[in-house]
Amino acid sequence: MSILAAFVHLTRVLTARERTVPPAHRAAPSALFLSIPGMLAAYLTAAGWLDGADVVSVAMGLMALAAGVDRRHRAMLVWLGLAVVVKPDALVIAPFVLALLIRQRVPIREWPISVVIWLAARSITVAPSADPSGHPIRALPTPNLSAIVDLLPPQAAVPLTAMAMVAAIGLASAYIARTTVAALSTRSLTECAALSPLIVAELLPGTPRSAFLLAGLVALAIAAAWPDRRSTATAAVLLAGSALSGASTALDQPALAALGAICVLSAAIALARPLRDAPANDNWYAARLPA
């Protein structure tokens, strides 16, 4: 229920900010819009496979992104700090948060709010053991590039962990630089929010499924606020990627996870559309639009 409440809140924020769009440009309810409840039910079903901490962390991540899009920076930092306290995996939205802090010139004195919350929570709580039973935890396949690499023949396989980490850092840096200066509408800014978890999750092996769930729910909120073919197709492709990854676990077919990775990569390319033609950093004032 926490994820559903956070999703509804994010959709309401996007719908409220969308009121500035001329009515002629808004898509009328159609079969595309009617498909959104079905996709939401599928995402919530996928959330049922996660543990309670992951579910709460995803819900808090959605609240942080909603606050960021709504220009409530302190609330965004508070929600991010709480989400990281519950599950460090929530840091997948950190690139978007950092880009938003720079883009909207939030005073640096406010930036450590999330860190302060995390330190305060760590000082009064004790982290639970990762595996109380003492048995090793089996890593579930996720729809990222490692699923494709795993299908390569043994003689072609190379250790890609270090390369993936370097690529994730470089891509996150490029993402922050472009999001900082690009001319973004509310919709484009929200697409950047959905892209942030995928930058890390698609590259690094062992990424938790909660990152893909978070990105998918943000994409679905975009489809609910702007129900056109592009937004609905992006949410559906992300859902297909997660579904194929789950099917690979159930059927023990690694190829399905690789196919899911292709779906997620396609959705990430679609979400990156607002950043492709971003101006250089030296065009700061001329390029920025309020979002």
N, C-alpha and C positions, 0 to 999 in steps of 0.2 A: 504493500500500500504506500510505503514511503516513496518508491520510485514513481508510482502513478501520480501522487500528489505533486512531486517535483516536476514531472513532465507537464502536468496541467498548468502549473505556475509558469513554467518557461513559455508554453504556448500562449498563455494570456499576456505575458510581457511582450512577445513578438507581435501578437494581434493588436495590442494597444499602441505600439510604436508604428505599426503598419498603417495607422489611420491617416498618416501624412501622405500616403500614396494616393494619387488620383483614382477615383472609383473605376474609371474606364480601364485601368491597368490591372485591376484585381480579377483573379480567376473566379468564375462562378462555380458553385458546388456541382460536381459531376461524378462520373464513375471513378475518376481518380481520387476525389475527396472521400468517396465512400469506401475506398480500399484502405484508408488510414486506420480505422478501428481494427480491422483484421491484422494489420501489421503490428499495431500496438499490442494486441493480444498475444501475438507470436513473440514479441520482445519480452513481455512480462512472463511468458512461459519459460523463455530462456533464462530470465532472472531467477526463476525457481531452482535452477541447477547450481546457482552460486550460494556461498555461505552468507550468513547474516551480515558479517562485516563488509563483504563486497557490495551487498545490496544497499546498505546504509551509505557507504562511500560513494557509490554511483549517484544516489539521490542527492547527497551533499554537493557532488560535482555539478549536477544539473542546476542546483540552487546558486552555486558560485558563478556559473556561466550566465544564468539569467540576470544576476545582479550586475555582472560586467556589461552585458548588452544594455542594461537599463541605466548605466553610468553611476551605479552605486558602488564605488570602489572599496570602501571600507567593508561593506557587507560581503563583497566578493572575496576579499582577503580573509575575512572571518570564516566564511564557509570553506574556503580552500584549506585553511589551517585545521579546521575540524575534520575535513575529509581525510587529510593526511594523517591525523591522529588515529582515525579509525583504520585506515589502510594506506600505507605509503604509495601504493599504486596510483593514487589520485594525482600524483605529480605529473601524470601524462597531460594534464591541462595547463601545466606551468608555462609552456611556451606562449600560449594565448594570453594568460594573465600578465606575463612580463611585457608582451607586445602592447597590451592595452594600457598598462601603467605608463609606458613610454609615450604611446600615441596620444593619450589624453592628458599628458603632463601632470600626472599625480605627484604631489610632493614626495620626495624621497623619504622623509621622516615617517610616512605612512606605510612604506613598503614592508617593514619587518613585522607587521601585524600577524601574518600567518606564522612566522617563525616564533614569535612570542607565545602564541596560542599552543603551538606544538611543544615548545619547551615547558610551558606550564603544565600541560597534560602529561608529559613524560615524567615530570617530577612528582606527580601524585598518583600515577598508575604504574602497574607492573605489566610488561609485555608478556602475553601468554606464549607458551612454547609452540613452535611451529607444528609439531606432531606429537600430541600427548601419548599416542599409542606406542611410539617408538619405532613404527614401521616407516620405511621410506615413502615419500609422497611421489606418486607417478605423475609426471608432467603430461597434461592433456594437450593434444595438438591444437594449435590456433591458426587462423587463416592469415598467416604472415609469410614473408619470403623464405623463412627457414623451412616451411612445409614444402616449398618447391625444391630447395637445395637438398632436402632429405631424399628426394626421388632420383637424384643424380647417381650414376654408377660409382662404386667405391673408389675406383681409380681416378675419377674426376673430382671427388670431394676434397675440399680444402677447408682448413679451419677459418670460418668466417666471422666468429664472434667479435674479434677485435675490429675487423673491417666494418661490421655492422654497427658497432658502437661509434666509430669515427664517422660513419655515414649519417647516423642518427644525430650526432652533435652538429655536424655541418649542415644537414637539412633543417634542423631546428633553428640554427642561427640564421640561415637564409629566410626561413619562415618568419622569424621575429623581425628581421630587417624590412621585409616587404610589407608585413602587416602594419608595421609602425607608420609607413609613409603612403600606403596605397589609398586611393580614393574609394571608400567603402560605404555602401548603403547599409541599412540595418540588416537586410537579408545577407549581403556579402559578408558583413562582420560575423553573423551567426554561422555562415558556412566556414569561415576561418576557425570558429570555435569548434565545429565538428571535425575539422581537419587536424587540430592539435593532437588529440589522442592517437590518431592514425599514424602520425609522423614517427612516433616512438614505437607504437605497437606493431606496425607493419615491418619494421626493420629488425628489432631486437628479438632474438629467440627467447622462449619462455615467458613471453608477455601474457599477463592474465587476460581471461576472456572479458573481464569487466571493462577493459579499455574499449573493446569493440562494441560492447553494449552501450556504453556512454556515447560514443560517436554515433551509433545508430539511432539512439533516442533523440539526440540533437538534430540529426538529419530528418527524423520523422516529425519533429516539432516545426522544422522549416516547411515540410510538406503540408502540415496542418495550417500554417499561417499563409503560405503561398502555394495553394494546391494546383500546380501546373505539371506538365509531363516531366520536366527535368528534375524538379524536387522530389516528386513521387518515385521516379525511376531510381534516383540516387538512394533513397531510403530502402527501396525494395532490393537493390543490388547488395547493399550492406547487410540486409537481413538474410539474403541468399548466401552470402559468404559465411555468416555465423552459423546458419543452418547446415551448410555443407561440412563445416568443421565439426559440428556436433554429430552429424551422420558418420563422419570418418571414425569417430570414437566408437559409436555403436556398432558399426559394421566392420571395424578394423580394416579400413581402406584408406591408406595415407593419400592416395590420389585425390580423394574428395576434399581433403584439407588443402591440397595444392590448388584445386579448382576454386575453392573458397578464397584463397589468397589472391587469385586473379580477379575475382569479383570485388574484393575489398580494395585492391590496387586501382581498379577502374573507378570505383566510387571516390577514392582519394583524389584521383586526377580531375574528376568532375568538380569536387569541392574546392580544388585549388584554382579554379577558373578565375576568380577575382584577383589573384595574385600574379598571374602570368605576365601581365603588361604593367606591373607596378613601376613607378618612376624611381629614379635614383634617390639616395638619401639627401643629396644637396638640393632637391626640389621640395623640401619639407613643407613650407607654407603654401606654395602654389598648388601642391598636390592634395593636401588633406581636405576632406569634407567631414562635417560633423556626422557621427554615427552613434 
